[in-house]
Amino acid sequence: MNSAPEDRAGALLTVDLAAVVENWRRLKQLAGKTDVGAVVKADAYGLGMAPIAGALLAAGCTTFYVAHLDEAVTLRAALGRTPRIVCMHGPTSGRTEPDFAAHAILPVLSTPDQIKAWRTFAARNNLLMDCFVQVDTGMQRLGLTEAEFSAHMNDPEAFVGLHPLALMSHLACADSPSHPLNKTQLARFTSALSTFRLKFGDARGSLANSAGLLLGAPYHFDFARPGIALYGSAPQNPGPDAKPWPLVPVVRLEARILQVRRVDAAAPVGYGATVLAPDGAKLATTSIGYADGLLRSAAKAAYGQLDGLRVPVIGRISMDLTTFDVSAVADSAARAGAFIELIGTKHTVDDLAREAGTVGYEILTALGARFHRRYLPAKR
């Protein structure tokens, strides 16, 4: 093609790698001696796993967390053999253990079957296999139940051939600091880790995600697993008990204006004719929609920024198009080819999430593949 990718794209997504690194450094400063890793699952929350992990590795991050084995293998190819890569979903019992070993991926073992299969693989290959072991401390999701954990601790054969580097669990309510389940889970995990260390004296603990780091030093343990905070989204819900954290914005999303028109007489806008544009309104239709991750639920409250002014969405968000009321913007700025900023310093990921009735996680991971992506380099 003769045209540039940014000229063909309907929207531009800019990711500031220096900001990601700075957010990681701030979390690391908060956590003291704790190993602060980086959760880069779901393509680094939609922002690009390889460039983000590469920038963090260059900055000194040595532990990376993903969900699926394919993610882990892709990340290993991008980063080389040096960093620790932890796959939180663990192996498919009896099937994928050789792939974990071949690519030096650390599995998180969350069920008795996974532990047994990893132990069997270790015995078959006469190897001592590293791993993480997960216990459930109150989320009813992944991890050994209290009874399963107790049974494994009392079984001298349960971990033969395995070298558990860490015991881990996951906080259910860390985004709400005053929730009583936080202290309950902390107590349960502390007790389980003490028991675990009776058998594995060098085992470390891992409990804190982004929000967990803000709960304070008792939650930090040895391995922290921040994700959303790295990408500039607040890890705790707004409220009197949430701790402020000066995160650096990471993402900028801009949608191209395709057409600007004046409404000669009051008329409905978009599918379903749900909104009536007033007589004389100036409307800008942009090349972005729910196929690009702009959630339909945001239509009633979302807005963008154009020439320093708020411009609200008007009408429904469709698959490829979204219309904004730009009546307050000068014609010189509200024109075809210009860009309306949907995410940036004045309208953040969390702002858009609130308008859509969701969380920053969903906004980021929904970002589509049709954007032209630009990566601002991390400072060396």
C-alpha positions as CSV (number, residue, x, y, z in Angstrom):
1,M,0.0,0.0,0.0
2,N,1.1,3.6,-0.6
3,S,-0.7,5.0,2.4
4,A,0.6,4.9,6.0
5,P,-1.1,2.7,8.5
6,E,-2.1,5.6,10.7
7,D,-3.8,7.2,7.7
8,R,-5.8,4.0,7.1
9,A,-6.8,3.4,10.7
10,G,-10.1,4.7,12.1
11,A,-8.5,5.2,15.5
12,L,-5.1,5.6,17.1
13,L,-4.0,3.8,20.3
14,T,-0.8,5.2,21.9
15,V,0.9,3.2,24.7
16,D,3.5,4.9,26.8
17,L,6.0,2.3,27.7
18,A,7.9,4.8,29.9
19,A,4.7,5.3,31.9
20,V,4.3,1.5,32.4
21,V,7.9,1.3,33.7
22,E,7.4,4.2,36.0
23,N,4.2,2.7,37.5
24,W,6.1,-0.5,38.1
25,R,8.9,1.4,39.8
26,R,6.5,3.2,42.1
27,L,4.9,-0.1,43.1
28,K,8.4,-1.6,43.7
29,Q,9.2,1.4,45.9
30,L,6.0,0.8,47.8
31,A,6.7,-2.9,48.3
32,G,10.3,-2.7,49.6
33,K,12.1,-6.0,49.4
34,T,9.1,-7.9,47.8
35,D,9.7,-9.2,44.3
36,V,7.3,-7.0,42.3
37,G,6.5,-8.8,39.1
38,A,4.2,-7.9,36.2
39,V,0.9,-9.5,35.2
40,V,0.9,-9.4,31.4
41,K,-1.9,-11.9,30.7
42,A,-4.6,-11.1,28.1
43,D,-1.9,-9.4,25.9
44,A,-0.9,-7.2,28.8
45,Y,-4.5,-6.2,29.4
46,G,-5.0,-5.5,25.7
47,L,-1.9,-3.2,25.3
48,G,0.6,-5.6,23.8
49,M,2.4,-8.2,25.9
50,A,5.7,-8.3,24.0
51,P,6.6,-4.6,24.0
52,I,5.4,-4.0,27.6
53,A,7.1,-7.1,29.0
54,G,10.3,-6.2,27.1
55,A,10.3,-2.7,28.5
56,L,9.7,-4.0,32.0
57,L,12.5,-6.6,31.7
58,A,14.9,-3.9,30.6
59,A,13.9,-1.9,33.7
60,G,14.7,-4.8,36.0
61,C,11.5,-6.8,36.3
62,T,12.3,-10.5,36.6
63,T,9.0,-12.2,37.2
64,F,6.0,-12.2,34.7
65,Y,2.6,-13.8,35.2
66,V,0.2,-15.0,32.5
67,A,-3.0,-17.1,32.5
68,H,-2.5,-19.6,29.7
69,L,0.3,-21.8,28.5
70,D,0.2,-20.3,25.0
71,E,0.7,-16.9,26.5
72,A,3.7,-18.2,28.5
73,V,5.3,-19.8,25.4
74,T,4.8,-16.6,23.4
75,L,6.3,-14.5,26.2
76,R,9.3,-16.9,26.6
77,A,10.1,-16.5,22.9
78,A,9.9,-12.7,23.2
79,L,12.0,-12.4,26.4
80,G,14.5,-15.3,26.2
81,R,15.4,-17.7,29.0
82,T,16.3,-15.2,31.7
83,P,13.1,-14.1,33.4
84,R,10.7,-16.2,35.6
85,I,7.4,-16.8,33.8
86,V,4.5,-18.1,35.9
87,C,1.4,-19.6,34.3
88,M,-1.4,-19.2,36.7
89,H,-3.8,-21.7,35.1
90,G,-1.3,-24.5,35.4
91,P,-1.0,-27.5,33.2
92,T,-3.7,-29.6,31.7
93,S,-3.2,-32.6,33.9
94,G,-1.2,-35.4,32.1
95,R,-1.0,-33.5,28.8
96,T,0.9,-30.2,28.8
97,E,3.6,-30.9,31.5
98,P,6.3,-31.5,28.8
99,D,5.5,-28.1,27.3
100,F,5.9,-26.4,30.6
101,A,9.3,-28.0,31.1
102,A,10.5,-27.4,27.6
103,H,9.9,-23.7,27.8
104,A,10.9,-23.3,31.4
105,I,7.4,-22.2,32.5
106,L,6.5,-22.3,36.2
107,P,3.1,-23.8,36.7
108,V,0.7,-22.8,39.4
109,L,-0.8,-26.0,40.8
110,S,-4.3,-25.4,42.0
111,T,-5.9,-28.9,42.2
112,P,-4.9,-32.3,43.5
113,D,-4.9,-33.6,40.0
114,Q,-2.4,-31.0,38.8
115,I,-0.1,-31.7,41.7
116,K,-0.3,-35.4,41.0
117,A,0.4,-35.0,37.3
118,W,3.3,-32.7,37.9
119,R,4.7,-35.1,40.4
120,T,4.3,-38.0,37.9
121,F,6.1,-36.0,35.2
122,A,9.0,-35.2,37.6
123,A,9.3,-38.9,38.6
124,R,9.2,-40.1,35.0
125,N,12.0,-37.7,34.0
126,N,14.0,-38.0,37.2
127,L,13.8,-34.3,37.7
128,L,13.1,-31.9,40.6
129,M,10.3,-29.7,39.2
130,D,9.8,-26.1,40.4
131,C,6.2,-24.8,40.8
132,F,3.9,-22.5,42.7
133,V,1.1,-24.1,44.8
134,Q,-2.2,-22.2,45.2
135,V,-4.6,-22.4,48.1
136,D,-8.1,-20.9,48.2
137,T,-8.4,-18.6,51.2
138,G,-12.0,-17.4,50.6
139,M,-12.6,-16.7,47.0
140,Q,-14.1,-20.1,46.0
141,R,-12.3,-20.0,42.7
142,L,-8.9,-21.6,42.0
143,G,-6.7,-23.3,44.7
144,L,-6.7,-26.2,47.1
145,T,-9.5,-26.2,49.6
146,E,-8.7,-26.2,53.3
147,A,-9.3,-30.0,53.4
148,E,-7.2,-30.7,50.3
149,F,-4.4,-28.5,51.6
150,S,-4.4,-30.3,54.9
151,A,-4.4,-33.7,53.2
152,H,-1.4,-32.8,51.1
153,M,0.5,-31.5,54.1
154,N,-0.2,-34.8,56.0
155,D,0.8,-37.0,53.0
156,P,4.6,-37.5,52.9
157,E,4.4,-38.5,49.2
158,A,2.2,-35.6,48.0
159,F,5.1,-33.4,46.8
160,V,7.8,-36.0,46.1
161,G,9.9,-34.7,43.2
162,L,8.6,-31.2,43.4
163,H,10.2,-28.0,44.6
164,P,7.4,-25.4,45.4
165,L,9.0,-22.0,45.1
166,A,5.9,-20.3,46.6
167,L,2.5,-20.7,48.1
168,M,0.0,-18.3,46.6
169,S,-3.6,-17.2,47.0
170,H,-5.8,-14.4,45.6
171,L,-7.6,-11.6,47.3
172,A,-11.3,-11.3,46.5
173,C,-11.9,-7.8,47.9
174,A,-8.6,-5.9,47.9
175,D,-10.2,-3.2,45.8
176,S,-12.3,-2.4,48.9
177,P,-9.7,-1.9,51.7
178,S,-12.2,-2.0,54.6
179,H,-13.9,-5.2,53.5
180,P,-13.6,-7.7,56.3
181,L,-12.7,-10.6,54.0
182,N,-9.3,-9.0,53.4
183,K,-8.2,-9.6,57.0
184,T,-9.8,-13.0,57.0
185,Q,-7.9,-14.1,53.9
186,L,-4.7,-12.6,55.2
187,A,-5.0,-14.7,58.4
188,R,-5.8,-17.8,56.5
189,F,-3.0,-17.4,54.1
190,T,-0.5,-16.6,56.9
191,S,-1.5,-19.8,58.7
192,A,-1.3,-21.9,55.5
193,L,2.1,-20.5,54.6
194,S,3.4,-21.3,58.1
195,T,2.2,-24.9,57.7
196,F,3.7,-25.1,54.2
197,R,7.1,-23.9,55.4
198,L,7.2,-26.8,57.9
199,K,7.7,-29.0,54.9
200,F,9.3,-26.5,52.5
201,G,11.4,-24.2,54.6
202,D,12.5,-21.9,51.7
203,A,9.0,-21.5,50.2
204,R,7.9,-17.9,49.7
205,G,4.4,-16.4,49.7
206,S,2.4,-14.5,47.1
207,L,-0.9,-12.9,47.9
208,A,-1.0,-9.3,46.7
209,N,-2.2,-8.0,43.4
210,S,-2.2,-4.3,42.5
211,A,-4.9,-3.5,45.1
212,G,-3.3,-5.8,47.6
213,L,-0.1,-3.9,47.5
214,L,-2.0,-0.8,48.7
215,L,-3.4,-2.8,51.7
216,G,0.0,-2.5,53.4
217,A,3.2,-4.5,54.2
218,P,1.4,-7.5,55.9
219,Y,-0.1,-8.4,52.5
220,H,3.1,-8.1,50.5
221,F,4.9,-11.3,51.4
222,D,7.6,-12.3,48.8
223,F,6.1,-12.2,45.4
224,A,3.6,-9.4,44.4
225,R,1.6,-9.7,41.2
226,P,0.5,-6.2,40.1
227,G,-1.5,-5.9,36.8
228,I,-4.0,-3.1,36.4
229,A,-2.0,-0.5,38.2
230,L,0.9,-1.0,35.7
231,Y,-1.4,0.2,33.0
232,G,-2.6,3.4,34.7
233,S,-5.9,2.2,36.0
234,A,-6.7,2.7,39.7
235,P,-6.5,-0.6,41.6
236,Q,-9.0,0.3,44.3
237,N,-12.6,1.5,44.1
238,P,-13.1,5.3,44.7
239,G,-14.2,5.9,48.3
240,P,-13.1,7.1,51.7
241,D,-11.2,4.0,52.4
242,A,-9.3,3.8,49.1
243,K,-5.7,5.0,49.2
244,P,-4.7,7.5,46.6
245,W,-2.0,6.3,44.3
246,P,-0.3,8.7,41.7
247,L,-0.4,6.4,38.7
248,V,1.0,7.7,35.5
249,P,-1.4,7.5,32.5
250,V,-0.4,4.9,30.0
251,V,-3.0,4.9,27.3
252,R,-4.3,7.5,24.8
253,L,-7.1,6.5,22.4
254,E,-8.2,8.8,19.6
255,A,-11.0,8.3,17.1
256,R,-11.0,9.8,13.7
257,I,-13.8,12.1,12.6
258,L,-15.3,10.9,9.3
259,Q,-18.0,13.5,8.9
260,V,-19.4,16.7,10.6
261,R,-22.9,17.9,9.9
262,R,-25.4,20.4,11.1
263,V,-28.9,19.3,12.1
264,D,-31.3,21.6,10.3
265,A,-34.3,20.6,12.3
266,A,-34.5,18.4,15.4
267,A,-33.9,14.8,14.4
268,P,-33.1,11.4,15.9
269,V,-29.5,10.1,15.9
270,G,-28.3,6.6,15.2
271,Y,-29.9,3.2,15.5
272,G,-33.2,3.0,17.3
273,A,-33.8,6.7,17.1
274,T,-33.3,6.8,20.9
275,V,-31.9,10.4,21.1
276,L,-33.2,13.6,19.5
277,A,-30.5,16.1,18.4
278,P,-31.8,19.6,18.8
279,D,-32.2,22.1,16.0
280,G,-28.8,23.5,14.9
281,A,-26.7,20.8,16.7
282,K,-23.3,20.0,15.2
283,L,-22.6,16.3,15.1
284,A,-19.3,14.5,14.4
285,T,-19.3,10.8,13.4
286,T,-16.2,8.9,14.2
287,S,-14.7,5.7,13.0
288,I,-14.9,3.6,16.2
289,G,-17.5,1.4,17.7
290,Y,-18.2,-1.7,19.8
291,A,-16.2,-3.8,17.4
292,D,-13.2,-1.8,18.6
293,G,-14.0,-2.2,22.3
294,L,-16.0,1.0,22.9
295,L,-18.8,-0.6,24.9
296,R,-22.4,0.1,24.0
297,S,-23.2,0.6,27.6
298,A,-21.1,3.8,27.6
299,A,-23.4,5.6,25.1
300,K,-25.6,7.4,27.7
301,A,-22.8,9.0,29.7
302,A,-19.5,8.8,27.8
303,Y,-17.7,11.8,26.3
304,G,-14.5,12.6,24.5
305,Q,-12.2,15.6,24.3
306,L,-11.9,17.8,21.3
307,D,-10.0,21.1,21.3
308,G,-9.9,21.1,25.1
309,L,-13.7,20.7,25.3
310,R,-15.9,17.8,26.4
311,V,-18.0,16.4,23.6
312,P,-20.6,13.9,24.7
313,V,-21.6,10.7,22.8
314,I,-25.1,11.2,21.2
315,G,-27.2,8.2,20.2
316,R,-26.2,4.6,20.3
317,I,-22.7,3.3,19.8
318,S,-22.8,1.0,16.7
319,M,-20.3,-1.6,15.5
320,D,-18.0,0.8,13.6
321,L,-19.3,4.3,14.3
322,T,-19.9,6.6,17.2
323,T,-21.4,10.1,17.0
324,F,-20.5,13.0,19.3
325,D,-22.2,16.3,19.8
326,V,-19.5,18.9,18.9
327,S,-21.8,21.9,18.9
328,A,-19.5,23.8,21.4
329,V,-16.3,23.2,19.3
330,A,-15.1,25.6,16.7
331,D,-15.5,24.5,13.1
332,S,-11.7,24.7,12.6
333,A,-11.3,21.9,15.2
334,A,-14.5,19.9,14.6
335,R,-13.7,18.7,11.0
336,A,-13.3,15.5,9.1
337,G,-9.8,14.0,9.7
338,A,-9.4,15.5,13.2
339,F,-9.4,13.2,16.2
340,I,-11.6,13.0,19.3
341,E,-9.7,11.7,22.3
342,L,-11.6,9.0,24.2
343,I,-8.9,8.0,26.7
344,G,-6.2,10.4,27.8
345,T,-5.0,12.5,30.7
346,K,-8.3,14.5,30.9
347,H,-10.6,11.5,30.3
348,T,-9.0,8.4,31.8
349,V,-9.6,4.7,31.5
350,D,-11.4,4.8,34.8
351,D,-13.6,7.7,33.7
352,L,-14.7,5.7,30.6
353,A,-15.2,2.6,32.8
354,R,-17.5,4.5,35.2
355,E,-19.5,5.9,32.2
356,A,-19.9,2.4,30.8
357,G,-20.8,0.9,34.2
358,T,-17.8,-1.4,34.3
359,V,-14.2,-1.5,35.5
360,G,-10.9,-0.4,33.9
361,Y,-10.0,-4.1,33.3
362,E,-12.8,-4.5,30.8
363,I,-12.1,-1.3,29.0
364,L,-8.5,-2.1,28.5
365,T,-8.9,-5.8,27.6
366,A,-11.7,-5.0,25.1
367,L,-9.5,-2.6,23.0
368,G,-9.7,-3.9,19.5
369,A,-7.2,-4.9,16.9
370,R,-8.2,-2.4,14.3
371,F,-6.4,0.6,15.9
372,H,-3.1,1.8,14.6
373,R,-0.9,1.2,17.7
374,R,2.0,3.4,18.6
375,Y,4.5,2.7,21.4
376,L,6.3,5.5,23.0
377,P,9.7,4.1,24.1
378,A,10.7,3.5,27.7
379,K,13.7,5.7,28.8
380,R,16.9,3.8,29.1
